[in-house]
Amino acid sequence: MPIAEFDATAIPDTMHAAVYRGLSVVNVEEIPTPAIQPGEILIRVEACGICHTDLKKIEYNLLAPPRVYGHETAGVVAAVGAGVTKFRPGDRVLAFHHIPCLECFYCQHKLYAQCPVYKRVGITAGFEPAGGGFSQYVRVMDWIVERGVEKIPEGISFERATLVEPLNTCLKAVAQCDPQPEDFVLVMGQGPIGLMFTMLANRTGARIAATDTMAERLEIAGRCGAGFMWNPLGRDVAAEVKRLTEGRGADIVIVAASAKGIVNQAIASSRPGARILLFAQTSATEKIEASGADICVGERTLFGCYSASVDLQKESARLVFSGELPVEELISHRLPLEKIRAGFDLALHPEPKSLKIIVQPQRWS
C-alpha cells in the first residue's frame, strides 16, 4: 500500500472501535486499523457526533452485524494513498459518508439521496462500511475523497466541525421549504436538529414558533430565534398558532421530532395551502394517518426531506465555521469512546440539559 508524505510507523496496527455486534449490543473492542488503497485517505478521528439515525439502526437491529457506526466525523489526515493530491497528513478535515455520482437520473433531478452511489457508504473503520466514526481511525474511499471532504480552519474545534453534516441536512430541508420573510414557521421538536431548523429559519426573516416538552430546550430555542415557545403537552399548539396568524395557521410546519400524533398536530396547526415537512419520520414501521380532505381540499403539501446535499456542502461548512449560527451551544456532552454506551443511552433518553453528544475516540479516561 503506497503512502505519501507520512511515517507509516506512526499509525498503530490496531485501534479501539465501538463495534455493533447485533441484538442492540455495541462493544468497545480492539480491531485492525483499516488499510487504505490508492486514492483514499486515513483519518485519525478526533470527534464524532451521536446521531439518531445510527441509534435507530443499533436499537432496532436494522442492518446485519458487525459494523462500526458514526458518520458525523472530524479529525486529522493520518495517511494518504497514491494519487491523492488534495490532502496531506496533518490536514484537519471533516468527511461526509455519502456523496452522489452527479450523473444518474436522480442526480440530474438533484435528488441526491436517491442516487445508487450516494446510498453506498464511503467511510469505514472495518467490516461492512457504516460510517466508522465511533473508532480511532477511518478509511475514506476515493469518491468521498474527491468530493466529500472539507478542511477545518485553524481555531475551529473538531467538535464544532462535526456539526457540518447535520446542519447540511437541515439547510437542504429549509431550502425546500423556502420560507419567506412574512411567513409563520412552526418547528416541532427542539432537539439538536430542531434547534438547527430554528436557527436556519430565523435567518430568512420569518416568524418562528417552537415546541418541545423540555423547558430548557425551549429557552435555547428563544436564543436561536424563536419568538414563541410552547410545551405541546400543556398548550393547544394549533389554537396558539391560529391566534397569532389571524385564524389561518402556520405557513410552514417542520416536524423535527417523532411522536404519536405529531403529524396530525402539524396539519391542525397549518393553514390551507401550507407546506408540512416530515424530517424525523425515518422509520419504515412508523405509520401516518391523516384526513384526506385536510390534504386535498385544504391544498396542503406534505413532503419529506432526507440526508445531505453535495450542493450545500460548502455553505453548510461556512455557516458552522463562520460563527454565523450559534451551533456550538448545541454541544452538551463530550465523552471518551469507552463511555459511548452511556452516550447512546443519554441520546435515547435525553435529560433536561442534554443535546448533542460528541464522542472523542482519542480520549481515554
C-alpha positions in Angstrom: 0.0 0.0 0.0 1.7 3.2 -1.1 1.6 6.0 1.5 2.8 9.5 0.6 4.4 12.0 3.0 3.8 10.1 6.2 5.7 7.9 8.5 3.7 4.7 8.4 5.2 3.6 11.7 3.1 6.4 13.4 -0.1 4.5 12.6 -0.8 1.7 15.0 -1.6 -1.8 13.7 -4.7 -1.9 15.9 -7.2 0.6 17.3 -10.2 0.8 19.5 -13.7 0.9 18.0 -17.3 0.6 19.2 -18.4 -2.5 17.2 -22.1 -3.2 16.8 -22.5 -7.0 17.3 -26.2 -7.4 16.8 -29.1 -7.6 19.3 -28.5 -3.9 20.1 -25.1 -4.7 21.6 -22.1 -2.4 21.0 -18.8 -3.3 22.4 -15.6 -1.2 22.5 -13.0 -3.6 21.0 -9.5 -3.7 19.7 -9.6 -4.3 15.9 -7.2 -3.8 13.0 -6.6 -0.2 11.9 -8.1 0.0 8.3 -5.7 -0.1 5.4 -6.2 2.4 2.6 -5.9 2.0 -1.2 -4.8 4.4 -3.9 -7.0 7.5 -4.0 -8.1 7.0 -0.4 -7.1 8.7 2.9 -6.9 7.6 6.5 -8.3 9.9 9.1 -7.5 9.8 12.8 -10.9 10.5 14.3 -10.9 13.3 17.0 -14.6 13.8 17.3 -17.8 12.1 16.1 -21.4 13.2 16.9 -24.0 10.7 18.0 -26.9 10.8 15.5 -30.4 9.2 16.0 -30.1 7.7 12.5 -27.3 5.5 13.8 -29.1 4.9 17.1 -32.2 3.5 15.3 -30.0 1.1 13.3 -28.5 -0.2 16.6 -31.6 -0.2 18.8 -33.8 -1.8 16.1 -31.1 -4.0 14.6 -31.8 -2.7 11.1 -28.5 -3.9 9.5 -26.5 -7.0 9.9 -23.5 -7.0 12.2 -20.7 -6.5 12.7 -20.4 -2.8 11.9 -18.9 0.4 13.3 -21.3 3.3 13.1 -20.8 7.0 13.4 -20.9 9.5 10.5 -20.5 13.0 11.9 -16.8 12.6 11.7 -13.9 15.1 12.1 -10.2 14.5 12.6 -6.7 14.7 11.2 -5.4 13.1 8.0 -3.0 10.4 9.1 -2.1 9.0 5.7 -2.9 9.4 2.0 -3.0 6.8 -0.7 -1.2 7.0 -4.0 -2.6 9.7 -6.3 -4.1 11.9 -3.6 -3.1 15.5 -4.1 -5.9 17.5 -2.4 -4.9 16.4 1.2 -1.8 15.6 3.1 -1.0 14.1 6.5 -1.7 16.7 9.2 -4.7 18.3 7.5 -7.6 18.9 9.8 -10.8 17.6 8.0 -14.4 16.5 8.2 -15.8 13.9 5.9 -19.3 13.2 4.5 -20.0 9.5 4.3 -22.5 9.8 1.4 -21.6 11.5 -1.9 -23.6 11.1 -5.2 -22.3 10.3 -8.6 -23.7 13.6 -10.1 -24.6 11.7 -13.4 -27.6 9.4 -12.8 -31.3 10.2 -13.3 -31.7 11.1 -9.6 -28.6 13.4 -9.6 -29.9 15.2 -12.7 -33.0 15.9 -10.7 -31.0 16.9 -7.6 -32.5 14.0 -5.6 -29.0 13.1 -4.4 -30.2 10.8 -1.5 -31.8 8.5 -4.1 -28.6 8.1 -6.2 -27.3 4.5 -6.1 -23.8 5.8 -5.5 -25.0 8.0 -2.7 -26.6 5.1 -1.0 -23.2 3.4 -0.8 -21.4 4.3 2.4 -17.9 5.5 1.5 -16.2 5.6 5.0 -15.4 2.6 7.2 -13.5 1.6 10.2 -13.6 -2.1 9.1 -16.3 -4.6 8.4 -19.2 -3.5 6.2 -19.0 0.3 5.6 -21.2 2.1 8.1 -19.6 5.5 8.7 -17.0 4.2 11.2 -16.7 7.4 13.2 -17.0 5.6 16.5 -13.4 4.4 16.2 -9.9 5.9 16.3 -9.3 5.7 12.6 -11.4 5.6 9.5 -10.7 4.8 5.8 -12.2 7.3 3.4 -12.8 5.9 -0.1 -11.8 7.6 -3.3 -15.2 9.1 -4.4 -15.6 10.6 -0.9 -12.0 12.0 -1.0 -12.8 13.6 -4.4 -15.9 15.5 -3.4 -16.9 14.8 0.3 -14.0 16.0 2.5 -13.7 19.6 3.8 -10.8 21.2 5.5 -11.3 22.6 9.0 -9.9 26.1 9.5 -7.5 26.7 12.3 -9.2 27.8 15.5 -12.3 25.7 14.9 -12.7 22.8 17.2 -13.2 19.2 15.9 -16.4 19.1 18.0 -17.8 22.1 16.2 -16.8 20.7 12.8 -18.9 17.5 13.4 -22.0 19.7 13.1 -21.4 20.5 9.4 -23.0 17.3 8.2 -26.2 17.5 10.3 -26.5 21.2 9.5 -26.3 20.4 5.8 -29.3 18.1 6.1 -31.3 20.9 7.8 -30.2 23.5 5.3 -31.3 21.3 2.4 -34.7 20.9 4.1 -35.1 24.6 4.7 -34.2 25.3 1.1 -37.1 23.0 0.1 -39.5 24.8 2.5 -38.3 28.2 1.1 -39.7 30.3 4.0 -40.3 34.0 3.1 -39.8 37.0 5.5 -43.6 37.3 6.1 -44.1 33.6 6.8 -45.0 32.0 10.1 -42.9 28.8 10.6 -43.7 26.2 13.3 -40.7 24.0 14.2 -41.9 20.9 16.2 -39.2 19.5 18.4 -36.2 21.3 19.7 -33.5 18.7 20.0 -30.2 19.4 18.2 -31.9 19.1 14.7 -34.9 21.1 15.7 -32.7 23.9 17.1 -30.7 23.9 13.8 -34.0 24.3 11.9 -34.9 27.2 14.3 -31.6 28.9 13.6 -31.8 28.5 9.8 -35.5 29.5 9.6 -34.7 32.6 11.6 -32.1 33.7 9.0 -34.9 34.0 6.5 -36.7 36.7 8.5 -39.8 34.5 9.1 -41.6 34.5 12.4 -40.7 31.3 14.3 -42.6 29.3 16.8 -41.0 26.3 18.5 -42.5 23.4 20.5 -40.8 20.9 22.9 -41.6 19.1 26.1 -38.4 20.4 27.8 -38.4 23.9 29.2 -34.6 24.0 28.9 -34.8 23.4 25.1 -37.5 26.0 24.6 -35.2 28.5 26.4 -32.4 27.7 23.9 -34.9 28.0 21.0 -35.6 31.5 22.1 -31.9 32.3 21.9 -31.8 30.7 18.4 -34.5 32.9 17.0 -37.9 31.5 18.1 -40.4 34.3 19.1 -42.9 31.9 20.5 -42.2 28.7 22.5 -44.7 26.2 23.8 -44.8 22.8 25.5 -47.2 20.8 23.4 -48.3 18.8 26.4 -49.7 21.9 28.2 -50.9 24.1 25.3 -53.2 23.8 22.3 -50.5 24.5 19.7 -52.9 24.7 16.8 -55.0 27.3 18.7 -51.9 29.3 19.7 -50.7 29.4 16.1 -54.0 30.4 14.7 -54.3 33.2 17.3 -51.0 34.6 16.0 -52.0 34.3 12.3 -55.4 35.8 12.2 -57.0 32.4 12.4 -55.2 30.9 9.4 -52.5 28.7 10.8 -48.7 28.3 10.1 -47.5 28.8 6.5 -44.8 26.2 7.1 -44.5 23.4 9.7 -41.3 21.5 10.2 -41.7 18.2 12.0 -38.3 17.6 13.7 -39.5 15.1 16.2 -41.1 11.7 16.1 -44.1 11.2 18.5 -47.5 9.7 18.3 -50.0 12.2 16.8 -47.4 14.8 15.9 -48.1 14.8 12.2 -51.8 15.3 12.8 -50.9 18.2 15.2 -48.7 19.6 12.4 -51.7 19.5 10.0 -54.0 21.0 12.5 -51.6 23.9 13.1 -51.2 24.7 9.4 -53.2 26.9 7.2 -54.8 25.7 3.9 -52.1 25.7 1.2 -49.4 25.2 3.8 -46.2 23.2 3.4 -45.6 20.5 6.0 -42.1 18.9 6.1 -41.6 15.5 7.7 -38.0 15.2 8.7 -37.9 12.8 11.7 -40.2 10.2 10.2 -37.4 7.9 9.0 -38.7 4.5 10.3 -40.4 2.1 7.9 -42.6 1.0 10.8 -43.9 4.5 11.6 -47.4 4.9 10.0 -49.2 8.2 9.4 -52.9 8.5 9.3 -54.4 11.8 8.1 -57.7 13.1 6.8 -57.6 13.1 3.0 -59.6 16.3 3.0 -57.0 18.1 5.1 -54.5 17.5 2.3 -56.7 17.5 -0.8 -59.4 20.0 0.0 -57.1 22.0 2.2 -54.5 22.1 -0.6 -51.7 21.3 1.8 -48.3 19.9 0.6 -47.0 17.1 2.8 -43.4 16.2 1.9 -40.2 14.7 3.2 -36.5 15.6 3.0 -33.7 13.2 3.9 -29.9 13.4 4.2 -27.4 15.9 2.9 -26.9 17.8 -0.4 -23.5 18.0 -2.0 -24.6 21.3 -3.5 -24.8 22.8 0.0 -21.6 21.3 1.4 -19.5 24.5 1.2 -22.3 26.7 2.5 -23.0 24.4 5.5 -19.3 24.4 6.3 -19.2 28.2 6.0 -22.2 28.6 8.3 -20.6 26.4 11.0 -17.1 27.8 10.8 -18.0 31.4 10.5 -19.9 31.6 13.8 -22.9 33.0 12.0 -25.0 30.3 13.8 -24.6 29.6 17.5 -24.2 25.8 16.8 -21.6 25.1 19.5 -24.3 25.9 22.1 -25.9 22.6 21.0 -23.0 20.5 22.3 -23.8 19.4 25.8 -21.6 16.3 26.3 -18.1 15.2 25.2 -17.4 11.5 26.1 -14.5 9.2 25.6 -15.0 6.2 23.4 -15.2 3.8 26.3 -18.3 5.6 27.6 -20.2 5.5 24.2 -22.9 3.3 25.5 -23.7 5.9 28.2 -23.8 8.4 25.3 -26.3 6.3 23.4 -28.5 5.9 26.5 -28.5 9.7 27.1 -29.3 10.4 23.4 -32.2 7.9 23.5 -33.4 9.2 26.9 -32.4 12.9 27.0 -32.2 14.8 30.2 -33.2 18.5 30.5 -29.7 19.8 29.7 -28.6 17.1 27.2 -28.4 18.0 23.5 -25.7 17.0 21.1 -23.4 14.3 22.4 -19.9 14.1 20.9 -17.6 11.0 21.2 -13.9 11.7 21.3 -12.1 8.4 20.3 -8.6 9.6 21.1 -9.5 10.4 24.7 -9.3 7.7 27.2 -10.4 8.2 30.8 
